[in-house]
Amino acid sequence: MRRLKWILIIVLLLAVLGGGGAAFFMRDKLVTVAMQLLGKEPQRPAPPPPPPDPNAPPELGTYYSLPSIFATVSGPGHIPHIVHMQVGIYMHEPTDILWVQAYLPRIMDAFQSYLHDDVIIDKTHPIRLDVLREVMLKRINERIAPASITKIVVNSVVVG
């Protein structure tokens, strides 16, 4: 009797688990059949978005042109040179322009202090724009948080 009881419990447990597993794997079909019985149209999932075009230019975001930057930098023999730069920045969100405009004096000060302190003009070592972009991206993002800049574009550099 006791053995029969255990066998019955095991069989019922296997039947419940087997039915639950079958329902799990056929749930889409079960939902479709139930919707047809109720007279409703089953919802179809939205088609996936098309893949991005590999030939399309990358999306950079919103562009903002900063005012002209003037800074005095050291040359060989500590001869001062004046650097005139035209710089633009890209942001993901168009609303980040408001943060940039609010903190524009800090951004301009960051550019001028970097150029004044860390850049030395020499015929053998011109201004390294890649380093300038990398350092200024970090400094500007620190100053305008929570907004963020994605890219800095140096349009022109004139050293006189």
Steps between C-alpha positions, in 0.01 A plus 500: 500500500774739596693419187191557284454840661855608410465376144174694461661820635798465264276435198279800582807720554646395164166563328474850649860588414467352152178694436660821630804448281286433194293811572816704539637393162165538324384821670493702177278240335277482810455878504413500130240224544350675804476831312328327207250337737423840652465656155788742543790554267833398661756779526797458277838629615628808320753425228858567605649831386710484185873466559700823474647581163876429516565774241310767695710754692496452878244699696693756701213690654445872536779737394584820687772742392697658783618863479854563375769399746807717542790391721865590547732200485874460543729447208869405486702721731176598680395722208124555534270407213130570466278207405160561341270195489152434363348204682166320480351232721249219449244388759250215496213700645393836354411615852868475599557824305336682791761356737779598265369856470461527878857381562660664196742713708628187673540320168691792347718522811576128473618540140707808575663356812585176319652688207685743727639240742545181302571590138844599379533612139809366326574419138577141596200463737186663360178511697379142535131534421419141594635554851325838520166340405541217750601723793242768425219245461573375851535851648183636339291198598615549860394866489154459344382181674232355480504598131768342285690574182573217258757656268713813462573629151785745444401698191808720477820581687703811423829560679649847477 
